[in-house]
Amino acid sequence: MTIRPAATADAATLARLNDFVHALHVEHRPDVFHPPAAEAELADRFRDFLGREDTLAFVAEVDARPIGYVAATIHRNPGGVLNRPRRFVMIEHIVVDTWHARTGVGAALVEAVRVGGREAGCTAVVTDVWDFNGPAQAFFAALGFGPMRRWLEQPL
């Protein structure tokens, strides 16, 4: 397995890999998530994301075949009267195809974000996980992530 930086040319690949994870989100929260978009439309969104300078993204490959990706954003908070200055990297998406789940691919992708974040001067890696996604919560906990804050929701 190799981990390499993602480029805008990988947008269609990320769109394809994202499909089953997005479907999980639609299944559990159809009030929040649209049904899967056309692959070309989603590829355009990923192309825009990958073209930003605050993006860290990596692709995992086996025999030159993409099997997963991680997409993250560097956040620079200048601080103010209430908060200290802070730079952190937020994992927005992580996907590993089901055939390669639980083989270390996800951990290697997160490590690539950690390294890239350190190189960008970040002091933390942050992510969020939907409450319905127990496997993702367990994955991140096994990598040493812990609760930072909780979002609470009440439908109106």
N, C-alpha and C positions, 0 to 999 in steps of 0.2 A: 504494500500500500504506500502511496505517496500523497503528500499534502502539498498543494501549490496555491499561490495567490490566484484568485478569480479575476478574470478580465471581462470587459463588456462583451466580448465574443462568447462568453459562457452564459449569457442571459437566458437563452432557450433551454439550456441544460438545467439551470436552476429552476426555471418554470416547470419543467417536466418532473424534476425530483420533488418539488414542493407539493405536487398534486395530492398525495395521500395524507400528508399532514394537514393540509388545508381542509380536506374532506372531513377529517376528524373534528376540526374546529366547527365546521358547518353543522355537522351532526349534533354536537353538544350545545352550540350557541347560534342557532339560525337567526336569532334576533340581532346578532352582532355581525355575523359573517355572511357575505354573498355566496351563492353557489360558485363553484370554480369558474373562473373566467376562461375565455378562449386562450389557448396557450400563447398565441401571438400577442395578445393584449397583455398577458402577464409577463411575457418576455420583454416587452417595452418597459414595463414598470421596473423589472430587474435591471435592464440596461441603464435606465436613469439612475437607479440606486448605485450601481457599480461605477458609474461615471463621477460620482461625488467625491470630493477630496477627503471627507470625513468618514469614509467607508473602509472597513476591513472585511474582506471576504476571502474564503479559501474553499477549494474543491478537493475532495478526497477521491483518489483513483486507484483502481486495481487493474493492471494490464492496460493502462491508458483509457479505461472505461470509468466515467464518473459514477461514484456510488454514494456521494453525500456532499453536503456543503454547509458552511456556516456564514452568516452575514451579520455584521455588527457595525455600530456607529460610535464614533468617538464624540463624547460630549465634553464641552469646555464651559464650565460655570465660573464666571469671573468673581463670584462672591459678592457680598454686599453687606448691608447692615445686620442681616440675620444669619447669613450663611458664609462659611469660609470658601475660598476659591477651591475648585475641585475639577479634576480631569479624570474621566472614567470611560470605559468602553462598555457599551450595552449590546449584548447578543440579542438580535432581533429575530433571527430564524436559525434553526439548526435541523438538518434532515439527514438521516442515513437510511438508505433503502432497506427494506425489511430483510433481505437476504444477508445483509451484513450487520444487522443489529447485534449488539452485545459482543462485538469482536474488537473493541478498542477504537473504532473509527471515530465515534462521537468524542471520546476523550482526546484523541489526537487533534480533532478540529478545534476543540476548546483550548487546547494547549497552544495552537497556532494563534488564536485570538489573544491569549495571555502574553505571548511573546510580542506580537504586534502592538498590543496595548502598552506594554512596558517601553518599547522603542518609541512610541508616540508620547511618552511622558505620563501615561495614565497610572493611577494608584489603585484602581480596582476594576474588576469585571463584574457587571451587573446583568441580570436577566429577569424576566418575569415569566411565570408559568400559570396557565389557567388552572383553577381549582379542580376541574374535571380530569386533568391530565396527570394522574398518579405516576405513570411510568417516567414522565419527564421530571417530575419532582424528585423521584428516587434517583434518577440519573445525575441531576445536578447536586443533590445531597452527597452522593458517593464521590463527587469530585471536590467536595469541600465547601460548596455554596450553602449559605444559611439565610434564614429570613432577615430582611432588612426593614420592610414595612408591609402592611397588608392593605389591600384595597377592599372596601366593603361596598355592597351594592344592595339597593332596594328598588325593585320595579315600582313604577307609578301607574 
